Every structure is written in structure tokens, then in C-alpha cells.
Amino acid sequence: MLKRIGAMAAIVVLLGFVVAALVFSFIDAPWAGQALAASLFCAIVVPVFIYVMLLVAKVLRGRGADKKDGKKEE
């Protein structure tokens, strides 16, 4: 249940970045270009960062499990 809520929250945040980029692309203000670049950067970097965190967690998850009795299972 917690994973499902987290996934929905991540989707909402990523859609927020995309909608913000769309809005900033139509705004004619001096700061809109920087805000557009920031939202596009976040829309690309945040999913990559989440993927890297999940990959590291997957690698580290079973790291100490097979060393209970000092033998390594093959």
C-alpha cells in the first residue's frame, strides 16, 4: 500500500514539473526562461535520481543476509 501511494505521489510530482514547464514556456517574463530550464532539469534529473536510488537499494538489500554464519553460499 505504501509503495502504491509513493508511486502516485511521484507521478503527481513529475506531472507537476511537466505542467510547470509548459506554463513557463508561455509566460513572457524575464525569469520565465530560468524557471523553464529549472523545471525541465527537474523533470529529467528527479526520475534518474529515483532510479539510481532504487538500483543502489536493490544492490545493498541482500548484502549482509548471507553472512550470518560466516559462510558464503554459492
Phi and psi restraints in degrees (range 20) as a CNS / XPLOR table:
assign (resid 1 and name C) (resid 2 and name N)
       (resid 2 and name CA) (resid 2 and name C) 1.0 -67.2 20.0 2
assign (resid 2 and name N) (resid 2 and name CA)
       (resid 2 and name C) (resid 3 and name N) 1.0 -36.8 20.0 2
assign (resid 2 and name C) (resid 3 and name N)
       (resid 3 and name CA) (resid 3 and name C) 1.0 -65.2 20.0 2
assign (resid 3 and name N) (resid 3 and name CA)
       (resid 3 and name C) (resid 4 and name N) 1.0 -38.5 20.0 2
assign (resid 3 and name C) (resid 4 and name N)
       (resid 4 and name CA) (resid 4 and name C) 1.0 -65.8 20.0 2
assign (resid 4 and name N) (resid 4 and name CA)
       (resid 4 and name C) (resid 5 and name N) 1.0 -41.2 20.0 2
assign (resid 4 and name C) (resid 5 and name N)
       (resid 5 and name CA) (resid 5 and name C) 1.0 -66.3 20.0 2
assign (resid 5 and name N) (resid 5 and name CA)
       (resid 5 and name C) (resid 6 and name N) 1.0 -41.8 20.0 2
assign (resid 5 and name C) (resid 6 and name N)
       (resid 6 and name CA) (resid 6 and name C) 1.0 -62.7 20.0 2
assign (resid 6 and name N) (resid 6 and name CA)
       (resid 6 and name C) (resid 7 and name N) 1.0 -40.5 20.0 2
assign (resid 6 and name C) (resid 7 and name N)
       (resid 7 and name CA) (resid 7 and name C) 1.0 -65.1 20.0 2
assign (resid 7 and name N) (resid 7 and name CA)
       (resid 7 and name C) (resid 8 and name N) 1.0 -41.7 20.0 2
assign (resid 7 and name C) (resid 8 and name N)
       (resid 8 and name CA) (resid 8 and name C) 1.0 -65.9 20.0 2
assign (resid 8 and name N) (resid 8 and name CA)
       (resid 8 and name C) (resid 9 and name N) 1.0 -39.2 20.0 2
assign (resid 8 and name C) (resid 9 and name N)
       (resid 9 and name CA) (resid 9 and name C) 1.0 -64.6 20.0 2
assign (resid 9 and name N) (resid 9 and name CA)
       (resid 9 and name C) (resid 10 and name N) 1.0 -40.0 20.0 2
assign (resid 9 and name C) (resid 10 and name N)
       (resid 10 and name CA) (resid 10 and name C) 1.0 -64.6 20.0 2
assign (resid 10 and name N) (resid 10 and name CA)
       (resid 10 and name C) (resid 11 and name N) 1.0 -39.9 20.0 2
assign (resid 10 and name C) (resid 11 and name N)
       (resid 11 and name CA) (resid 11 and name C) 1.0 -64.3 20.0 2
assign (resid 11 and name N) (resid 11 and name CA)
       (resid 11 and name C) (resid 12 and name N) 1.0 -42.1 20.0 2
assign (resid 11 and name C) (resid 12 and name N)
       (resid 12 and name CA) (resid 12 and name C) 1.0 -63.6 20.0 2
assign (resid 12 and name N) (resid 12 and name CA)
       (resid 12 and name C) (resid 13 and name N) 1.0 -41.9 20.0 2
assign (resid 12 and name C) (resid 13 and name N)
       (resid 13 and name CA) (resid 13 and name C) 1.0 -64.9 20.0 2
assign (resid 13 and name N) (resid 13 and name CA)
       (resid 13 and name C) (resid 14 and name N) 1.0 -44.6 20.0 2
assign (resid 13 and name C) (resid 14 and name N)
       (resid 14 and name CA) (resid 14 and name C) 1.0 -65.7 20.0 2
assign (resid 14 and name N) (resid 14 and name CA)
       (resid 14 and name C) (resid 15 and name N) 1.0 -39.2 20.0 2
assign (resid 14 and name C) (resid 15 and name N)
       (resid 15 and name CA) (resid 15 and name C) 1.0 -65.5 20.0 2
assign (resid 15 and name N) (resid 15 and name CA)
       (resid 15 and name C) (resid 16 and name N) 1.0 -33.4 20.0 2
assign (resid 15 and name C) (resid 16 and name N)
       (resid 16 and name CA) (resid 16 and name C) 1.0 -62.9 20.0 2
assign (resid 16 and name N) (resid 16 and name CA)
       (resid 16 and name C) (resid 17 and name N) 1.0 -40.3 20.0 2
assign (resid 16 and name C) (resid 17 and name N)
       (resid 17 and name CA) (resid 17 and name C) 1.0 -62.7 20.0 2
assign (resid 17 and name N) (resid 17 and name CA)
       (resid 17 and name C) (resid 18 and name N) 1.0 -41.6 20.0 2
assign (resid 17 and name C) (resid 18 and name N)
       (resid 18 and name CA) (resid 18 and name C) 1.0 -68.2 20.0 2
assign (resid 18 and name N) (resid 18 and name CA)
       (resid 18 and name C) (resid 19 and name N) 1.0 -43.3 20.0 2
assign (resid 18 and name C) (resid 19 and name N)
       (resid 19 and name CA) (resid 19 and name C) 1.0 -65.3 20.0 2
assign (resid 19 and name N) (resid 19 and name CA)
       (resid 19 and name C) (resid 20 and name N) 1.0 -40.3 20.0 2
assign (resid 19 and name C) (resid 20 and name N)
       (resid 20 and name CA) (resid 20 and name C) 1.0 -62.4 20.0 2
assign (resid 20 and name N) (resid 20 and name CA)
       (resid 20 and name C) (resid 21 and name N) 1.0 -41.0 20.0 2
assign (resid 20 and name C) (resid 21 and name N)
       (resid 21 and name CA) (resid 21 and name C) 1.0 -62.8 20.0 2
assign (resid 21 and name N) (resid 21 and name CA)
       (resid 21 and name C) (resid 22 and name N) 1.0 -40.5 20.0 2
assign (resid 21 and name C) (resid 22 and name N)
       (resid 22 and name CA) (resid 22 and name C) 1.0 -64.5 20.0 2
assign (resid 22 and name N) (resid 22 and name CA)
       (resid 22 and name C) (resid 23 and name N) 1.0 -43.3 20.0 2
assign (resid 22 and name C) (resid 23 and name N)
       (resid 23 and name CA) (resid 23 and name C) 1.0 -65.9 20.0 2
assign (resid 23 and name N) (resid 23 and name CA)
       (resid 23 and name C) (resid 24 and name N) 1.0 -45.0 20.0 2
assign (resid 23 and name C) (resid 24 and name N)
       (resid 24 and name CA) (resid 24 and name C) 1.0 -66.2 20.0 2
assign (resid 24 and name N) (resid 24 and name CA)
       (resid 24 and name C) (resid 25 and name N) 1.0 -25.2 20.0 2
assign (resid 24 and name C) (resid 25 and name N)
       (resid 25 and name CA) (resid 25 and name C) 1.0 -71.7 20.0 2
assign (resid 25 and name N) (resid 25 and name CA)
       (resid 25 and name C) (resid 26 and name N) 1.0 -23.5 20.0 2
assign (resid 25 and name C) (resid 26 and name N)
       (resid 26 and name CA) (resid 26 and name C) 1.0 -97.1 20.0 2
assign (resid 26 and name N) (resid 26 and name CA)
       (resid 26 and name C) (resid 27 and name N) 1.0 -11.8 20.0 2
assign (resid 26 and name C) (resid 27 and name N)
       (resid 27 and name CA) (resid 27 and name C) 1.0 -80.2 20.0 2
assign (resid 27 and name N) (resid 27 and name CA)
       (resid 27 and name C) (resid 28 and name N) 1.0 134.4 20.0 2
assign (resid 27 and name C) (resid 28 and name N)
       (resid 28 and name CA) (resid 28 and name C) 1.0 -105.8 20.0 2
assign (resid 28 and name N) (resid 28 and name CA)
       (resid 28 and name C) (resid 29 and name N) 1.0 78.7 20.0 2
assign (resid 28 and name C) (resid 29 and name N)
       (resid 29 and name CA) (resid 29 and name C) 1.0 -134.1 20.0 2
assign (resid 29 and name N) (resid 29 and name CA)
       (resid 29 and name C) (resid 30 and name N) 1.0 158.6 20.0 2
assign (resid 29 and name C) (resid 30 and name N)
       (resid 30 and name CA) (resid 30 and name C) 1.0 -64.4 20.0 2
assign (resid 30 and name N) (resid 30 and name CA)
       (resid 30 and name C) (resid 31 and name N) 1.0 -27.9 20.0 2
assign (resid 30 and name C) (resid 31 and name N)
       (resid 31 and name CA) (resid 31 and name C) 1.0 -92.3 20.0 2
assign (resid 31 and name N) (resid 31 and name CA)
       (resid 31 and name C) (resid 32 and name N) 1.0 -5.6 20.0 2
assign (resid 31 and name C) (resid 32 and name N)
       (resid 32 and name CA) (resid 32 and name C) 1.0 -67.2 20.0 2
assign (resid 32 and name N) (resid 32 and name CA)
       (resid 32 and name C) (resid 33 and name N) 1.0 -34.3 20.0 2
assign (resid 32 and name C) (resid 33 and name N)
       (resid 33 and name CA) (resid 33 and name C) 1.0 -65.1 20.0 2
assign (resid 33 and name N) (resid 33 and name CA)
       (resid 33 and name C) (resid 34 and name N) 1.0 -41.6 20.0 2
assign (resid 33 and name C) (resid 34 and name N)
       (resid 34 and name CA) (resid 34 and name C) 1.0 -69.1 20.0 2
assign (resid 34 and name N) (resid 34 and name CA)
       (resid 34 and name C) (resid 35 and name N) 1.0 -37.6 20.0 2
assign (resid 34 and name C) (resid 35 and name N)
       (resid 35 and name CA) (resid 35 and name C) 1.0 -67.7 20.0 2
assign (resid 35 and name N) (resid 35 and name CA)
       (resid 35 and name C) (resid 36 and name N) 1.0 -37.3 20.0 2
assign (resid 35 and name C) (resid 36 and name N)
       (resid 36 and name CA) (resid 36 and name C) 1.0 -63.6 20.0 2
assign (resid 36 and name N) (resid 36 and name CA)
       (resid 36 and name C) (resid 37 and name N) 1.0 -45.5 20.0 2
assign (resid 36 and name C) (resid 37 and name N)
       (resid 37 and name CA) (resid 37 and name C) 1.0 -62.3 20.0 2
assign (resid 37 and name N) (resid 37 and name CA)
       (resid 37 and name C) (resid 38 and name N) 1.0 -40.3 20.0 2
assign (resid 37 and name C) (resid 38 and name N)
       (resid 38 and name CA) (resid 38 and name C) 1.0 -66.1 20.0 2
assign (resid 38 and name N) (resid 38 and name CA)
       (resid 38 and name C) (resid 39 and name N) 1.0 -42.3 20.0 2
assign (resid 38 and name C) (resid 39 and name N)
       (resid 39 and name CA) (resid 39 and name C) 1.0 -69.7 20.0 2
assign (resid 39 and name N) (resid 39 and name CA)
       (resid 39 and name C) (resid 40 and name N) 1.0 -37.2 20.0 2
assign (resid 39 and name C) (resid 40 and name N)
       (resid 40 and name CA) (resid 40 and name C) 1.0 -67.2 20.0 2
assign (resid 40 and name N) (resid 40 and name CA)
       (resid 40 and name C) (resid 41 and name N) 1.0 -39.4 20.0 2
assign (resid 40 and name C) (resid 41 and name N)
       (resid 41 and name CA) (resid 41 and name C) 1.0 -59.8 20.0 2
assign (resid 41 and name N) (resid 41 and name CA)
       (resid 41 and name C) (resid 42 and name N) 1.0 -45.9 20.0 2
assign (resid 41 and name C) (resid 42 and name N)
       (resid 42 and name CA) (resid 42 and name C) 1.0 -66.3 20.0 2
assign (resid 42 and name N) (resid 42 and name CA)
       (resid 42 and name C) (resid 43 and name N) 1.0 -35.8 20.0 2
assign (resid 42 and name C) (resid 43 and name N)
       (resid 43 and name CA) (resid 43 and name C) 1.0 -66.5 20.0 2
assign (resid 43 and name N) (resid 43 and name CA)
       (resid 43 and name C) (resid 44 and name N) 1.0 -23.7 20.0 2
assign (resid 43 and name C) (resid 44 and name N)
       (resid 44 and name CA) (resid 44 and name C) 1.0 -95.3 20.0 2
assign (resid 44 and name N) (resid 44 and name CA)
       (resid 44 and name C) (resid 45 and name N) 1.0 -44.1 20.0 2
assign (resid 44 and name C) (resid 45 and name N)
       (resid 45 and name CA) (resid 45 and name C) 1.0 -76.6 20.0 2
assign (resid 45 and name N) (resid 45 and name CA)
       (resid 45 and name C) (resid 46 and name N) 1.0 -37.8 20.0 2
assign (resid 45 and name C) (resid 46 and name N)
       (resid 46 and name CA) (resid 46 and name C) 1.0 -62.1 20.0 2
assign (resid 46 and name N) (resid 46 and name CA)
       (resid 46 and name C) (resid 47 and name N) 1.0 -47.4 20.0 2
assign (resid 46 and name C) (resid 47 and name N)
       (resid 47 and name CA) (resid 47 and name C) 1.0 -63.7 20.0 2
assign (resid 47 and name N) (resid 47 and name CA)
       (resid 47 and name C) (resid 48 and name N) 1.0 -35.8 20.0 2
assign (resid 47 and name C) (resid 48 and name N)
       (resid 48 and name CA) (resid 48 and name C) 1.0 -65.4 20.0 2
assign (resid 48 and name N) (resid 48 and name CA)
       (resid 48 and name C) (resid 49 and name N) 1.0 -42.3 20.0 2
assign (resid 48 and name C) (resid 49 and name N)
       (resid 49 and name CA) (resid 49 and name C) 1.0 -63.2 20.0 2
assign (resid 49 and name N) (resid 49 and name CA)
       (resid 49 and name C) (resid 50 and name N) 1.0 -41.8 20.0 2
assign (resid 49 and name C) (resid 50 and name N)
       (resid 50 and name CA) (resid 50 and name C) 1.0 -63.7 20.0 2
assign (resid 50 and name N) (resid 50 and name CA)
       (resid 50 and name C) (resid 51 and name N) 1.0 -41.3 20.0 2
assign (resid 50 and name C) (resid 51 and name N)
       (resid 51 and name CA) (resid 51 and name C) 1.0 -62.6 20.0 2
assign (resid 51 and name N) (resid 51 and name CA)
       (resid 51 and name C) (resid 52 and name N) 1.0 -43.1 20.0 2
assign (resid 51 and name C) (resid 52 and name N)
       (resid 52 and name CA) (resid 52 and name C) 1.0 -64.8 20.0 2
assign (resid 52 and name N) (resid 52 and name CA)
       (resid 52 and name C) (resid 53 and name N) 1.0 -41.7 20.0 2
assign (resid 52 and name C) (resid 53 and name N)
       (resid 53 and name CA) (resid 53 and name C) 1.0 -62.2 20.0 2
assign (resid 53 and name N) (resid 53 and name CA)
       (resid 53 and name C) (resid 54 and name N) 1.0 -42.4 20.0 2
assign (resid 53 and name C) (resid 54 and name N)
       (resid 54 and name CA) (resid 54 and name C) 1.0 -65.8 20.0 2
assign (resid 54 and name N) (resid 54 and name CA)
       (resid 54 and name C) (resid 55 and name N) 1.0 -37.7 20.0 2
assign (resid 54 and name C) (resid 55 and name N)
       (resid 55 and name CA) (resid 55 and name C) 1.0 -66.0 20.0 2
assign (resid 55 and name N) (resid 55 and name CA)
       (resid 55 and name C) (resid 56 and name N) 1.0 -43.1 20.0 2
assign (resid 55 and name C) (resid 56 and name N)
       (resid 56 and name CA) (resid 56 and name C) 1.0 -65.8 20.0 2
assign (resid 56 and name N) (resid 56 and name CA)
       (resid 56 and name C) (resid 57 and name N) 1.0 -41.2 20.0 2
assign (resid 56 and name C) (resid 57 and name N)
       (resid 57 and name CA) (resid 57 and name C) 1.0 -63.0 20.0 2
assign (resid 57 and name N) (resid 57 and name CA)
       (resid 57 and name C) (resid 58 and name N) 1.0 -38.4 20.0 2
assign (resid 57 and name C) (resid 58 and name N)
       (resid 58 and name CA) (resid 58 and name C) 1.0 -65.2 20.0 2
assign (resid 58 and name N) (resid 58 and name CA)
       (resid 58 and name C) (resid 59 and name N) 1.0 -39.9 20.0 2
assign (resid 58 and name C) (resid 59 and name N)
       (resid 59 and name CA) (resid 59 and name C) 1.0 -70.4 20.0 2
assign (resid 59 and name N) (resid 59 and name CA)
       (resid 59 and name C) (resid 60 and name N) 1.0 -41.7 20.0 2
assign (resid 59 and name C) (resid 60 and name N)
       (resid 60 and name CA) (resid 60 and name C) 1.0 -82.9 20.0 2
assign (resid 60 and name N) (resid 60 and name CA)
       (resid 60 and name C) (resid 61 and name N) 1.0 -13.2 20.0 2
assign (resid 60 and name C) (resid 61 and name N)
       (resid 61 and name CA) (resid 61 and name C) 1.0 -60.7 20.0 2
assign (resid 61 and name N) (resid 61 and name CA)
       (resid 61 and name C) (resid 62 and name N) 1.0 -48.4 20.0 2
assign (resid 61 and name C) (resid 62 and name N)
       (resid 62 and name CA) (resid 62 and name C) 1.0 -97.5 20.0 2
assign (resid 62 and name N) (resid 62 and name CA)
       (resid 62 and name C) (resid 63 and name N) 1.0 17.8 20.0 2
assign (resid 62 and name C) (resid 63 and name N)
       (resid 63 and name CA) (resid 63 and name C) 1.0 -67.5 20.0 2
assign (resid 63 and name N) (resid 63 and name CA)
       (resid 63 and name C) (resid 64 and name N) 1.0 -43.9 20.0 2
assign (resid 63 and name C) (resid 64 and name N)
       (resid 64 and name CA) (resid 64 and name C) 1.0 -99.9 20.0 2
assign (resid 64 and name N) (resid 64 and name CA)
       (resid 64 and name C) (resid 65 and name N) 1.0 4.1 20.0 2
assign (resid 64 and name C) (resid 65 and name N)
       (resid 65 and name CA) (resid 65 and name C) 1.0 -73.0 20.0 2
assign (resid 65 and name N) (resid 65 and name CA)
       (resid 65 and name C) (resid 66 and name N) 1.0 -37.0 20.0 2
assign (resid 65 and name C) (resid 66 and name N)
       (resid 66 and name CA) (resid 66 and name C) 1.0 -90.0 20.0 2
assign (resid 66 and name N) (resid 66 and name CA)
       (resid 66 and name C) (resid 67 and name N) 1.0 5.6 20.0 2
assign (resid 66 and name C) (resid 67 and name N)
       (resid 67 and name CA) (resid 67 and name C) 1.0 -105.5 20.0 2
assign (resid 67 and name N) (resid 67 and name CA)
       (resid 67 and name C) (resid 68 and name N) 1.0 30.4 20.0 2
assign (resid 67 and name C) (resid 68 and name N)
       (resid 68 and name CA) (resid 68 and name C) 1.0 -67.6 20.0 2
assign (resid 68 and name N) (resid 68 and name CA)
       (resid 68 and name C) (resid 69 and name N) 1.0 -46.2 20.0 2
assign (resid 68 and name C) (resid 69 and name N)
       (resid 69 and name CA) (resid 69 and name C) 1.0 -107.6 20.0 2
assign (resid 69 and name N) (resid 69 and name CA)
       (resid 69 and name C) (resid 70 and name N) 1.0 13.2 20.0 2
assign (resid 69 and name C) (resid 70 and name N)
       (resid 70 and name CA) (resid 70 and name C) 1.0 87.5 20.0 2
assign (resid 70 and name N) (resid 70 and name CA)
       (resid 70 and name C) (resid 71 and name N) 1.0 -5.1 20.0 2
assign (resid 70 and name C) (resid 71 and name N)
       (resid 71 and name CA) (resid 71 and name C) 1.0 -101.8 20.0 2
assign (resid 71 and name N) (resid 71 and name CA)
       (resid 71 and name C) (resid 72 and name N) 1.0 147.4 20.0 2
assign (resid 71 and name C) (resid 72 and name N)
       (resid 72 and name CA) (resid 72 and name C) 1.0 -104.5 20.0 2
assign (resid 72 and name N) (resid 72 and name CA)
       (resid 72 and name C) (resid 73 and name N) 1.0 124.9 20.0 2
assign (resid 72 and name C) (resid 73 and name N)
       (resid 73 and name CA) (resid 73 and name C) 1.0 -81.5 20.0 2
assign (resid 73 and name N) (resid 73 and name CA)
       (resid 73 and name C) (resid 74 and name N) 1.0 142.6 20.0 2
